[in-house]
């Protein structure tokens, strides 16, 4: 690490500590924990899941509409197979024009007393891990890569975002070095804030301007993506949901398939020369540090955190499904505002948007069932 880089991280960590007395820079916790745990997901067999979302509108008033995300991603780590639905409304599969995010849109007659929709999507997922030694010769279209460097409403790439990116990447020459330093900056300077609703809002400009760098996955991974884009590196948020327990025993990196309420999780990808699209998830490092043990772990050198911090730079576990990579989503025929991202069911009744972060009031549930061969 260069002297300038070290000075910047120390200064940034001190600034966050002033805003949040509970936060300390990495290295502040005495090492009294047991032997290092294992977290090393590697590409292997595919797993198949049926993911079911059920929405019931309890108090419909006038025209009622529901929008549900449908798995869109097709890659070497996920295959989106089929989607079937049933409803007492008029349902159609459609997609966001800008990002191609698929969704089910259901409109209910004004007099329908109990609107409901149930959507089941079958997907296959598997672990990811980057081979940093083996380079890829596959090339991606330059225009497509430029698309993933563009700013969005919540991800500006100028002003304080660009200034922070320049400081975080000081001394780095390659894309890999820049991504590594941005990842380390996010882990060192942001933190998981359990009081944030849902997955957060992802308003990175406000977070950086206020110095309030506590949030959840849609905040912390958005900072990573925004800093990468501001550095000229293609990057994107990947919005999805955890489906099953972690094979490595990490409770905070698990989903309960019987009830996936609150299991939504945003990850990130960055395109690196010689490696293609690479998995990233600094937000999950912050989650493990804050919640995996009774004490808030303040260092990546802790044996519970170290393997997660290492593996999530370039990989992630396949107990998770991606919906889409869309930002600034305009829901078709909606009366409410655009969505910063589309990871939760959305609904309107009487022209009013329901609170997607309140599944009990909204009345929706999501479950998963693994299909064994």
N, C-alpha and C positions, 0 to 999 in steps of 0.2 A: 504494500500500500504506500502511495507517495505521501510526502509530508503534507502537501496541500489537501489531499483527500482525507488524511487523518484529522487535520485541523478542522475541516468542514464538518465531518461526522461528529466530532466532539462538540463543536459549536451548536450544531443542529440538535443533538441530543440534550444539551444543556437548555436550549430554548424550549423544547417540549417538556422537560422536567419542570421548568418554571410554570408552564401552563397546567401541568398535572403532577402534583407532588408525589403521586404513587409511581410515576414512571422513572426508571433509571436506565442509563446507557448499558449496553451489553458488557458483561464482566463484573457486575456489581454483586452478584449472588455467590455466596460461599458454596463450594462444591461438597455437599453432604449427602447427595442422592446415590441410589444404588447403581449397578452396572448399566451401561447404555442399552436402551431398548432397540429393537429392530424396526425399521421402516424402509423397505427397499422394494417397491413395486417394479416388476419387470414384465415386459411384453410376454404374453402367453396365450392360453386358450381364451376364446370368446365366451362371454356370459350373456344369456338371453333373459330379458325382463319384459313383463307386461306391466305398464305403468297406467294406472287408472285415476282419473280426476272426476269427482262427482260434485256438481254444484246444484244447490237448491236455494232459490230466492224466496226468503221467508215472508217478506212483506212487499210484494210487487205493487207498483203504482203506475198505471198507464203503461206506456211502451217500456219493455224490459229487454235488455240485450246482454249477452255474455260473450267474452272472447277468451279462448283457451290456447296457450302455446302448444304447438305440435312439433315433435322432434324434427329438426331440419338438417342437422349436421351429418354429412357423409364423409368419412375419412378412414385412415388406417387404424383408428382407435374407436370409431363408432359407426354402426350401420343402422339407419332408421328404416324399419321394415314396413309395418302396416299401422293404420289408425282407423278404428271403428268407433261409432258413436250411436247413441240413442237419446231422444229428447222429445218433449211435447211442443217444441218450437220449430221454427224453420231454420235448419242448419245447413251451412255450406263451408267447405274448406277453401281458404283463400291465403294470400300471402302479402307481406309488406313489400312494396314495390322497390324500395331502395336496397334492402339487405336480403330480400328473399325469405324472410322468416315466415314459416308456415303457421297458420292458426285456424281454429274452428270458430266461426262466428255464428251465433244463434240469436234469432229475433223471436220474441214471444208476443202473441196477440195481447192487446190491452186488457182483455177480460180474463186471461189465464190466471186462475187462483194460485197455482203451485208450479211455477216454472222450474224445470230441472233439465240438466244435461249430464250425460256420463260419457267420457271419452277414454278409450283404452288404446295406448300406443305400444307396439312391440319394438324393442331396440336390442341391439347387441353392443356390448362394450368390452373393453379390455384395458389393462394397464399400459402406461407409457413410460419410457425411459430413453433418454437421448444417449447415443453412443458418441461421446465427444471425440473419440479417436477416428472413427470412420466418417469420412466426409461424403456428402451426397453430391451427385452431379446434376440432379434434377433442377431445372430452372422454372421459375414462375413468371408469368406475364408481368412486365414492368408496370402496366397500367393498374393491374390488380393490386400489386404491392403499394403503389401510390395511394390507392383508395384507403388502405389501412394506415396511412399517415395523416389523413385529414382530421381536422378538429370537428368535434360535435358540440352540442349545446353544453353538455356537462364536462366535456374533455377539450378545453381550449389548449392550444399549443404555443401561445404567445405569453407575454407578460411574465408573471411570477412562475408559471409552469415552465417556460423556457429557461428562465434564470435558474430555477432549481435543478433542471436537467443538466444545464451546463456545469453547475457546481458538482453535482453528483457524479458526472462522467469525466471530471477533470483528470487528465493523464491517460485516459483510455484511448486506444487507437482503433481497435477492431470492434465489430458489432458485438461479439461475444463478451469482450471486456466491458463495453458500455452496459450491456444487459446485466452482467454480473454486478457491476457497481450500482446500478439502479435498484436491482433486487436487494442488495445489501443495505442500500440507503432506506428502502421501504421497511425492511425488517428492523433496522436500528432506530428509526425515527417515528414510525407509526405504531399504534397499539390497538388491540381489540377492546372495544367499549361495549360491554353487554347491554347497556341501557339504550343503545341505538335501536330504533324500531326496524323490524324486518331485516333486510340485508343492507340497509343504509340507502342514501340517495345518490351517492357518486358525484357530488358537487366538489370536484377537486380544487378548483380555483378558490372557493370560499375556505376550504380546509387549509390550504397553504397560506392564504392571506391572514387568516385568524391565528394560525399556529395550533389550532385544535386538530390534531392528527389522530384522534381516536375515532374508530368507526368499525364497520363490519366489511364483509367481503366485497360488496359492490362499491365501497369507498376505497379500501386499501388496494385492491387489485386495479381499480380504476386509476389510482395514482401511479402505479407501475406502468400501466398502458399509456397514460398521458405523458409521463416523462420519457418513455421510449419514443412515442410519436414526435415529441418536441425535439428529440435527438436525431430525427430522421430515420428511425428504425420502425418498420411496420409492426404493429401490435394490435391486439384486439381482446376485448372481454368476451368470455364464453359463459353464457348464462344457462344454468341447469339446476339439478337437484340430486342429492345423495339418495341412493336406493337401498343400500344394504350395509351391514356392519363392516368395519375395516378388518381385513384379514390379519392386521398387525396389532389388533387389540386397542387401538386409539379410539376412545369413546367419542371424542370431539370430532373425529374424522369419519364418523359412522352415520348411517341412516337406519331408522326403524321401519322396515317395509310395511308393517301393519298400520302405521300412521306416520306419514311424511310431513306432518304439519311442522313448519319451520325448518324443513330440510333443504330449502332452496340454497344454492351455493353458486357464486360466480367465480370462475377461474380466468386464466389469462393465457394467451399465446403470443409469442414474438417470433418474427421471421429473421433468422440469422444466416448470414452467408456461409455456405458449405454445410448447413444443417437443416434448412427449410424451416417449417413451422415447429416451434419448440414449446413444450408445456411449461407453465410457470404458475406458482401459487404462493406468493409471500403472505397473503392474508391468512392462509391456514397455518403458517408458522406462528403468526401472531395469536391465532386462536388456541393453538397448543400451549403457547407460553402463558396465556391468561387463564385458561379454563381446564386444561388436562389434569392438573394436580390441584389440591386445595390451596396451595400458595401460588401467587403470581410469579412465574419464573421470569427473571429479568435478563437472561443471557442465553445466547445460542449455544454456549458451551455446556449447558446442562444436558445430562445424558438422555433425558426425555425429548429434548428439543433438537439436539445435534443431528440425528438421522433424518428427521423431518425437514430441517433446514437444508440439508444436503440433497435429499431426494426431490424436493419440490422445485429446485432449480433444474429444470429439464425433464421432469416427470410428474405423474400423478397416478393415483390408484383408480382402477376401473369400476369401483362401486358407486359410480356417479354417471349421470346422463346429461348431455347437453341439449338444451332446447334450441338455442340460436345465438347469434352474435350481433344482434340488432340494437341500435341506439335511436333515440328520437323517433319512436314508433307512433305513427298516426293510425289508430284503430279504425277500420272502415265503418262509416256511418255513426261514429261516436260523436256525442255532443260535448264530452269533456276534453281536457287538454291532451297533448301528446304524452306518451310515456318516455321517460328517460331510458328505460330498458324494459323488456317484456319477459319476465321470469315467473310471474304470479298470474293466477286467473284474474280477469278484469270483468267488471259488470257495471251496468247503469240501469236505474229504474227511475221513472219520472224525470229523466234528464239529469239525474244526480249520479256521480261516480261513487260506487261503493268502495270501502277501504280494503284493499287487497292484503294489507298487513294484519287484518283482523279476521282470520278464517272462521272463528266461532260466530261472529256477528254476520259476516258475509255468508256463512254457511257453505263452506266447501271442504272437501277432504281429498287427500291424495294417498294412494297405496301402491305398492309394487309387489309383484310375484315373480320369483325367479323360475324360469322354465328349465328343468334339468333334462339333459339329453337321454 
